[in-house]
Structures are given as structure tokens and as C-alpha cells.
Amino acid sequence: MAKTLDEGFQLFLDSLLSNDSRPAVSEHREIIRECLDSEFGVYAFFLAGSFLSDTNIRGYGGVDYFVSIGEDSIPDDSNVLLDQVEQALAACFLGVVTRAPAVEVPFGAGESEVIRVVPARLAGQTGDGHRLYAVADGMGGWMSSSPDAHRAYVEDLDLNLDGKLRPLIRLLKAWKHFREVPISSFYLELRCVEYAFDEKMIVYTVDFPNVLQVMWDDQFSDVHDPKRISGYVPARLTYADRKVAISRLRTALYHTSRAQEAAAAGDVEEAYVYWNRVFNGRFPAYG
């Protein structure tokens, strides 16, 4: 329980913290590597995604790994490569499924108990010297990606914002997961990074609603990768998912506006009520 909004947000953010310490991840990671190495030849197998950039939240999202395989094993059509990787992993695991650009390997019943394997080919280096990879774009072609470059960019921007960018990203991801908003976590992360680029400071009660408002104003338009590596990244929403996402975004904006009004009037307890609605009952209790 907490008395101020700052205390409430800090308690909430503390509850979202997670790490890649589960023995099952390490065990399955090694089996995945061996399985793919025997089929394709693995040059590199490394952590990527939110665990690498330290923007993951406890209990959600799974763990991402890039697998760089031999050039001779890579077909021109990236969808063919995804099919081949899925077939290879299906020989070692049950429940394997492809969701471009990754092949997902479940190792438990929970949403976080998934390892997403992203097949990649080394394509060079960024201007900052980070390795650049080509990964499946979901349409048979290829798109550029550099997990290390993204991590470094988030790290630098977070440092400039007194360590509050990563928590702001986690708040967006918590809203997504707790309210079952059908949109990718990476898209939300990029929207948050893009928004924060010109900010001098981050105040969660102000900037979280601001990021939501930006997405409302442009209705989940493509977001530009700040390092200009992946180009424009789409929300990839189906018509049905877009309707759901927009509806839940509208509801979140209503609740955040009421929370701000209550706080401005000095009614912190009422503000807690509305922040709790934003996060579907997961926000700390007032008192």
C-alpha cells in the first residue's frame, strides 16, 4: 500500500521487474542450439529482445534468441527458412509454432514460458560497429535488425532520462498484457523510445498518458526505428485486432485523464482508483 502516486508507481514498477534466471530457459536454450546446429550449422546464438534491452516484465513475453546460421543453409525466401527451422525444432519439442520473425518453442503453460527463436543471417555492421542481421519480415522477404544497437540506444536514452525510460516502457507493456491489448511489445517499445527522444525528463503520471495519446492521434501508424536500421515498423494489426486495440486505448485514455483530474484536485485516493482501472486491478492499493 502507498500514500503518494510516486510511491504507488514505484511499488507497481518493482512488481514488474524480472530476470532470465529460470533453469528451464537455460536447459531448453542449449537443446535448441544443439537441434539447430545439427541441421543448419549455428554461428551464433544470443539473447535479444526485451531481456537484452532490460525492458521485460515478470511473467509475460517469453525470451528471445537470435540464431545466426550458415549462409549456405539460407534460402532466398525467408518464409521457407522459418518453415525449415520450425520443422527442425518440432523434431525436438512439442507445440512449436511460427510467428514471424520467430519460431516459438514453449517449455511450460504460461505466456512467459516461451523461447522465441529468430533465424538470422549476418548482414554487416551498423555505423556504430554493432552486428547487423537480416531476419524474416513475415512476407517472404528480409528486414534489418540489430539487437545490440537497439539495446545501446535504449541504454543511452534511459541514462539521459535518469533511468526512467525503461520503467515507462514497462508501464506500456504492463497495460498491454494486463488489458490484453493485441499489439506487439516491440512496437510499444519503439513508440515509447520515439516519444522520449525529445523529452528532458519523465514523469509517469504525465508521460504514460502522453504516449497513449500519440498512438491515439495516429491510430497505431508505423513507427520509425530510431537507429534507422529496420526502417518503419508497422503495428501489424488485423482489422479485428485494430478494433480491439483502439477500444482499449480509448478506455485507457479516459481512465488516465480521470486519474490526472483527481490528482490535480488533491484527491490521491480517487486517482489510485483510476490508475488501478488502467492496469486492470494490478496497481497498488492506496492507504
Order of alpha helices (4+ residues) and beta strands (2+ residues): alpha-alpha-beta-alpha-beta-alpha-beta-beta-beta-beta-beta-alpha-alpha-alpha-alpha-beta-beta-alpha-alpha
